[in-house]
Amino acid sequence: MHPSVSKGRGREYMNILLINHYAGSSEMGMEFRPYYFAREWAEAGHRVTIIAGDYSHLRIRNPEVKKDFQKEVIDGIRYCWIKTGRYEGNGLKRALTMFRFVYKIWKNAGRIVNSLKPDVVITSSTYPLDTYAGQKIRKLCGAKLIHEVHDMWPLSPMELGGMSRYHPFIVLMQVAENSFCRKADYVVSLLPNSKDYFIKHGMKAEKFVNIPNGIVLNEWEKNEKIPPRHRQVLKKLKEDGNFVAGYFGGHALSNALDILLDTAKEIQNSKIKFVLVGNGVEKPRLIKRAWDEKIENVIFLEPVEKNSIQDLAGYFDCCYMGSLKSPLYRFGISFNKMYDYMMAGKPVICAVDAPECPVEKCGCGFMAESGKISEIQKAVENLYDMAEDERDRMGMKGKKAVLESYNYKVLAERFIELFT
C-alpha cells in the first residue's frame, strides 16, 4: 500500500491531486466537472486537492490570489491557486497563461509531493501540456497518473480554428498528446468514440476509459418553481391544448437555434409551439428574426435558475438540442444539456451528428442529422402524434439511464475504480 493511503470502514482513502487550469465551483461557476468529481470523492472520505489557475474566462467570479499555491477550502476540497495572468480570446496571452500554469507546477513538483503526498494525479486542463507536470510528480512519488480528455487538442484549434499542423503551438500540443497517450496509466475521455484516435497516437487499448458528463442528483431534488411570468405563459399554452417543444440553454450560433426557427416555419400544425428559454449573444437577433419573418409559433423566455429546470421541463412535451456540423463530433458528444433533458424525463430530439449518443443508445428520443430541417420536423410531428403515455415511457428511459449511469455519484465511483 502507498504510504499515504489510510484505511477506514473497510476501504482505502487516498490523497487525490487533480490538476485543472480552469476548475471552478458552485459559487465561481464553470468548469463544474472537476468540482463535482472532487466533491463526491471528498464526501467519500478521500483527501482531494485541486490545483487551478487564478483566472479563467469560464468563471463567473475568479478568486483573488496574491501568491502562487495560495490555499482555499471549498466544500471540503482544497484548492491551490496558481497566478497565471488574465487573457482575452484565444491569442498569445492565453497561450502564455497555459505555459505559466504548467511550468510553475512542474518547477514545484517536489514541494507538491512533500505537501500533498498524492496517491493519484489527474491531469485535466483541456489542453494536454499539463501531462508533463503530472509525469514529474508521478516520478517523484510513484502515484498513479490519469490523463482526462475534455476536448480533442490539438485537433480542436486545427479543425475549428484553422491552425496549421505545422504551427509551433500545434506541434507542442501534439507532442504533449503523444506523451500522455504513451505514459499515462489511464486515459479517461468524455468522448466515447475517441479510443482508436488515441491508440494511433501511442495509447494501449486497455488504458482507455470513457467517463462522460452527468447530472448532480441533489440539484434536481431542490426543484424550485419557475418565475411567475414563465408559469403564466407555459400554463396558458398547456391549458389551450398545445404541444410544447422546449429548449433551455445558451443562445449561441453553436446551438443551431436558427435551424429550430426554420423548423418552426415549416410546421403547419397550429397546436405545436416552440419555447426557447435562456440567454446569449444571438438571442436579440433570433427574436428579431422571428418577428420579421412572422414565425408566430415560437416564444422566447428569460433564463431560469438551474434548480428550476425540473419545474420548467414539466411544461414541455419534448426537448430539442442541436448543433452546427463539426468534424469533431465524430468522436461523440457529452453535452451537459443532454443529461439535463434526460433527467427531466422528456423525449429528446438530438440534431447532432455523433456516434454512440446516449439518446440513441437508451431510446429516449429521436436523432436527426445536424441542420436537416425535414428530419427535425419529422421528429417533432412523430412525437406530437404519439399517445401521451407512450411519450412518457420514452422520456423515462432517459431518466432511468441518468439515474443508473449518468450522475456524478456513479461516475465518481467509476473513477475511484481506476485509482485502486
Buried (B, 14 or more C-beta within 10 A) or exposed (E): EBEBBBEEEEEBBBBBBBBBBBBBBBEBBBBBBBBBBBBBBBBBEBBBBBBBBBBBEBBEEBBEBEEBBBEBEBEEBBBBBBBBEEBEEEEEEBBEBBEBBBBBBBEBBEEBBEEBBBBBBBBBBBBBBBBBBBBBBBEBBEBBBBBBBBBBBBBBBBEEEEBEEEBEBBEBBBEBBBBBBEBBBBBBBBBBBBBEBBBEBEBEEEBBBBBBBBBBBEBBEEEEBBBEEBBEBBEEBBEEEBBBBBBBBBBBBEBBBBBBBBBBBEBEEEEBBBBBBBBBEBBEEBBEBBEEEEBEBBBBBEBBEBBBBBBBBBBBBBBBBBBBEBEBBBBBBBBBBBBBBBBBBBBBBBBBBBEBBBBBEBEBBBBBEBBBBEBBBBBBBEBBEBEEEEBBBBBBBBBBBBBEBBBBBBBBEBBBEBBE
